[in-house]
Every structure is written in C-alpha cells, then in structure tokens.
Amino acid sequence: MGPPSRDEKIMVGTMALAVFLWVFGDAFGVPSVLAAMIGLCMLLLGGVLQWSDCLGEKSAWDTLMWFAVLVGMSGQLNSLGLVAFVSDSIAGALKALHLSWPLVAVLMNGAYFAMHYIFASQTAHVGALLAACLGVMCAAGVPPVLGTLTLAYTTNLFGAITHYSSGQAAVYYGAGYTDLPTTFKMVRGMPCVAGCVVRDS
C-alpha cells in the first residue's frame, strides 16, 4: 500500500490524542466531549476533513439533536422526581395485587424495559431504576440472583430499541443499514422476549 500519506499520519495522530484524552482527560480537566471536539478541529485544520464533509453526515446531525434533547429531558425527569414517583407507583400497585413472584418478575422486567423510552442513556436508566425494580422483585419473593440476571439481560436488550437508547445505537443507526420506521416496527415484540426469558427461567 505504500508509505502513509500526510492525511493518514494526521488521522493516526489525532486518533491517538483523542483516545488518550478520552481515557485520561479527567486528570487534565478535559471532558470527553471536549476531547472529541479537539479531534474534530485537528482534522478540519489539517485538511483531512472539510466542513462540507461534516455537513453531509445528515444521520449524525439527526442523532446528535435527538441525544441533546432527550439526554436533557431524561436528566430533568430524574431530578424532578418523576422517575422515582413512577417506580414507587408501580411497586405499590404490584404489592396491592398480591401477585405470584414469577408474574411480578415478568411485569417488572416489562416495565423496566418500556421505561427506557424516556431515557437517552443506559447508565442513567440503570442508576435510576435498577435498584428500585430489584427491590420490588425481591420483596415479592423473586430470587435475588434471578432478578439481577433478568434485569441485566433487559438492560442489554433495550440498548437497541431506538437510535437514542444507547451510545452504540447511534453508531448502528448512523451507518444507514436500516431506517428508523423499519427499526421501530422490528422492536415492537422485544418486551415480550424479555418476559419469556423470565418466565422460562
């Protein structure tokens, strides 16, 4: 393939710096977003990318806008106490019904899955709801190990339900292999899959 070109050398150097700042940036007071912006600026200033190349990535801009709005909304919902209110309401309703523990496990996994539509971050979702859902399940008699494993499975499952549901989802949908209407049609049956795993366990 021959020796690396000027653009390739700049690209390798930029990637090395961006990854270094992403991993160790906190020690220098550089957040990960700033590290990414530094990398982009280096590529633009070095002539590796043109601004027209960036503007042409319509799916990336679309995903960025979704993330910006939904991350802000989910953070506000959590800080205003809506998430805690919903989880407490579900817990109270399930306790009042006196359901068997397998049914509680299925219902809690289904609710935990469905509530990810109001979150733009798996980390935020897990931090806000996993302990509450597990507590409700254990109080209903669900074995703690089974409850933990099914919630962990559901956490991985809901990472692909929308183009904003996880960091990696943005990459998958941004690649353009599938469009959003097709994706939303395909994931309609996913909560049922999570329930089947709990029931079969």
JOFEN-V979011 format. One record per backbone hydrogen bond with DSSP energy under -0.5 kcal/mol. NH is the residue of the N-H (numbers start at 1). CO is the residue of the C=O. Records with the same first field share a line. If there is no record, write none. Layout:
NH->CO  CO
This chain:
9->5
10->6
11->7
12->8
13->9
14->10
15->11
16->12
17->13
18->14
19->15
20->16
21->17
22->18
23->19
24->20
25->21
27->24
28->24  25
29->25  26
30->25
31->29
35->31
36->32
37->33
38->34
39->35
40->36
41->37
42->38
43->39
44->40
45->41
46->42
47->44
48->43
49->43
53->50
54->50
55->51
56->52
57->53  54
58->56
61->57
62->58
63->59
64->60
65->61
66->62
67->63
68->64
69->65
70->66
71->67
72->68
73->69
74->70
75->71
76->72
77->73
78->74
79->75
80->76
81->78
82->77
83->77
85->81
86->82
87->83
88->84
89->85
90->86
91->87
92->88
93->89
94->90
95->91
96->92
97->93
98->94  95
99->94
104->100
105->101
106->102
107->103
108->104
109->105
110->106
111->107
112->108
113->109
114->110
115->111
116->113
117->114
118->115
119->116
125->121
126->122
127->123
128->124
129->125
130->125  126
131->126
133->129
134->130
135->131
136->132
137->133
138->134
139->135
140->136
141->138
142->137
147->143
148->144
149->145
150->146
151->147
152->148
153->149
154->150
155->151
156->152
157->153
158->154
159->156
160->157
161->158
165->162
170->166
171->167
172->168
173->169
174->170
175->171  172
176->173
177->172
183->179
184->180
185->181
186->182
187->183
188->185
189->186
190->187
193->189
194->190
195->191
196->192
197->193
198->194
199->195
200->196
201->197
